[in-house]
């Protein structure tokens, strides 16, 4: 095992696949010499050249559309959008083309592309560069949605995503890029649609993903000092969603709190809550299903106001206490 950053884990995953498979290439704004807005592609243009690490114009609609076409023709493009907010510019290419073409051609065409993008708030990037839009993507059949929380998960899930024959939206929470963690030196992958229990407990289940995993782990440590043991289920992939692991955890703890940074209204937590309510886990609950998500407001630039828009350790701590 090596200890590396989340950003380096993503770099390693792409580089290892590109060394083995010349159908894989990456395109995006400033990903060459500049190494991308968050330095993820450092050293890659020097190793693979400008034909495979392609700097694009500021024209997301054009190069995402080009990636869809390249995927249909047998290549495996990786598209980097500088910020997840920019997917709004190319929603037609993602939702009406990439997500639907395999179905519309009766399976005769595949669209094996990955869209990587920096997601979420916490860096003072303001309203147009701080959103978490995974629920919007997850709403459309044909798109898979991945939100890794650790360097280990990021590397393993990204390798799987690159070799998936369907379009995969790979959302990287920007505050995690410098986080370090252990990553297996051996070649490995992690299947999509398999949640991970990041902490075992018996008193309450927290279902979460992405950066909020670490917020919830910190809250769990605080609760443990009072004798409350929280189980934390990291979804890892929103689509496909591992509802079985969630349901089994809820049946064990009899309480559930769903936490995500994205807007709470019509968010992923609403779907998770409905899946629980529609299952036999509902009859094990000793308290209502509860959610903590982002507030329904454009995300402020001011750091104090920004911090109030999404879950904090204190909010998660109080949420669990209120259930018990």
N, C-alpha and C positions, 0 to 999 in steps of 0.2 A: 504493500500500500504506500502511496505517496500523498503528501499533504499539498494540495494545490488550490488555486482560487476557482470559483464558479466560472469565471471568464476563461481561464486556462482549460478547464474541463471541456468547455464547448469547443474551444480551439482544437484541443487534442482529438475530440470525437470526429470533427470534420476532416482534420488532417489525416488521421489514420484511415478513414474511409477513402479519401481522395488518393492516397498512395496505392490503394488496391484497385480502385475502380475509376477509370478515366471518363465514365459517363457522368460523374458527379462534378458539379462546378458551383460556384457561388457568385451572386451578383447583388449589388447594392450601392448606396451612396457613400463615397469616401472609404470604402473597405480595403483599398489597396495600400498605397504608401502611408495614408493617414491612419490605417488600421481600424477604421470605424469609430463612431462617437464614443464607444466605451472600451476601445482597444482590444476587442475580442479577436480580430483577425491579424494580430501582430505576427509578422514574419511569414505570412502565408503567400503574399504576392511574390516574395523573393524565392520561395520554394516552388510554387506552382505556376507562376507567370500570369500575365495579364489576360490570357485567354481563358483561364479557369477561375481567377479572382478578378471579376470584372467590375470596374467602377462604372456606375451609371449616371446619367443626368438626374436632376431633381424632377423625376417624372415617374412617380410610383405606378400610375395607371399603365404606362407603357411597359415598364420592365416586369411588372407582375404578369401582364398579359403575355409578354414574350416568354416568361418562365412556363406558363400554362402550355403554350405551343411547343416549347422544347420538351416538356414532359410527355406530351402526346406523341412526340416523334422519337421517344426512346431514351432521352437523357433524364438525369435526376438532379434538377436544379434546386439549389438552396437560395432562397431570397431573403436578404436582410432588409427589413424596414427599420429605419433609424429609431422611430418611436411608434408604439402600437396605435396611437391616435391617427397615424397616417394611413391606416388601413381604410379609413373612411373615403379616401381618395380613390381607392382601387376595389371598392366593395363589389362592383359589378363583375370584375375579373375573378374574385374569390367566390362569391355567392352564386352568380348565375353561370359561370363558366367552369372553374375548377371543381366546384362541389357537384355539378350536375352532368358533366360530359360523359363520364363512364356509364352512368345510368342511361343517358339519352342515346348512346351508341350501343346499348345492349351488351356492354362488357367488352366490346371489341377494341376499345381505347382505354388506356390507363392514364392517370395523371399523378405520377409519383414525384410530387414536389413538397418542399418544406418551406414554410414562411416563418423565419425567425424575427422576433422583434422585442425591443425593450418595453416593458409594461410597468404600469403602476406608479405610485406617488412616493413621496418621502425625500425627494432631492431638491425641492423648491423649483421645479420646472414649470409650474403654473398650469392653467386650465387646459391648454392645447397639447401638452406633452406629458401628462400624468395619469391618464385614464387606464382602467383595467376593463377591457372590452370582451373578456372571454365568454360571457353569457350571450352576447350578440352572435359571436361565431358559433357557439355550441347550438344555437337555435336552428341552424341550417343542416339538414341531412347531407352527408357526403364529406363534411369537414371533420377531421379529428382535432382535438384540442388538448394540448399538453402544457402543464405548468409545474416545472420541477422546482424543488425547494432547496436542494443541496448539490454540491459539485458531483457527488457520486451519481445521484439521480439524473442530473443534467447530461452527463456523458452517456450513460447507459440508455436513457430514453431517446436522446438525439440520434444515436446510431440506429436504433429501431425505427425511428421516424424516417430517416433517410432511405431505408430499404422498404418502407411501406409503399404499396402501389396506389395509395390514395393521398390526397392533399392533407398535410398535417400542419396545423397552426401551433408553433412552438413559442410560448410566451415566457420571456426571461425577465423577472422582476429586477429592475435596474439597481436597487440597493443591495442585491445579492452578488453582484459581479465581483466584488473584492472579498467576499466571504470565503474563508478557507475550510477545507474538509478533506477527509481521507477518500482517495479514489484508487480502485484496484489497478495495479500495473498490468495485469493480464487483460486480454481482450474479453469484453463482456457486453451484454445488452440487457435491457429491462423491458419486459413486455408492456405494451400499452393496455390500459384497462385493468391494472392491478394496483390497488392501493397499498400503502405501507403503514404499519403501526409504528409510529415514531416513539411512542412512550406507552407502556402498558399501565392500566389502572382498573379500579373496580367501582368507583363512585360516580363517574360522569364521563361520557364520551364527548370529545370535541372533534368535529369534522372540519377540516380546513385544507389549505394548500398554499403553495408559493411562500412569499415572505411571512405570511401570517402563521406558518408552522412555527417559526422561531419566536414570535410574539406569544403564541400559545404555550410553547415549551417553557418560556420564562414565567408565565402565569402559573403553570403547573407546578413549578418548583416552589413558588410562593405559597400555593395551596397545600403542598406537601408538608410544609412547616406546621400546618394546622391539622395534619392527619387526613387530608382529603387527597385521594389518589385519582388523578385524571388520566384517561386513556386518549391519546391523540392519534387520529386517523388522518393521514396525509393522502388525499385523493390521487395526487400526481397527474392523473389524466381526467379531464372533465368529460371528454368523449373519446373512447368509451368510458363509462363510469362504473366503478366497482361497487355496486350497491350491496352486494353480498357481504363484503367485509364490514361495511357500515352497519348493516342490519344486525350482524352477529355481535358487534361491539355494543350496540344499543341494548340488545337483549341481555347482555352481561351486566351493564352498568345501570340500566333503567332510567337514565337521564341523558339528554343530548343538547349540546350547544353547537351551532354551526357558525363558523367565523370566516369571513372573507373581506378583502380590501375593497373589492368592487362594490358598486352601488347595491345596497340591500334590496331596494325595490325591484322586483322581477329578476333578481340575481340568481346565481347558482344555488345559493342556500335555499331558495324557495323550492327548487326541484329536488334537492336532497331531502328537505322536510317532507315533501309530497311522497317521495319514494318510501320513506319511513312510515308515514301515515297509511300508505296503501299496503303495507306488509304486516306480517304477524308480529313484528317488533312493536307495533302500536300498543298491543295489549300488555306489553312489559313495562310501559312507561309509567313512572310515578309522578311525573310533572309534565307540563306542556313542552312541545318542541320550541326551542328558542333560537333566534338568529341575531348575530351582530355583524353588520356590514357597513360599507361606506355610506355617508349621508348623501341625500339627493341634492347635490349642489355642485356647480363647477368647482374644481379644486383650486384653492387660493394659492397665490405665490408666497404670501406671508407665512413663515415657518410655524408660528404659533397657531394660526388659523388652519393651516394645512394639517397639522397633527390632530386637530379636532374632527377631521372629516372621515377618518378611518379607525378601525379598532386599535386599542392600546392594551398594554399588559393590565392596566387597572380596570379597563372595561371588561376584559375577558375574566379577570379575577372576580369582579362583582357579578358578572353573568352566571358563572358557575355557582357562586354562593347563593344567588337568588333562586336557582333551581333546587338547591339542597335545603 
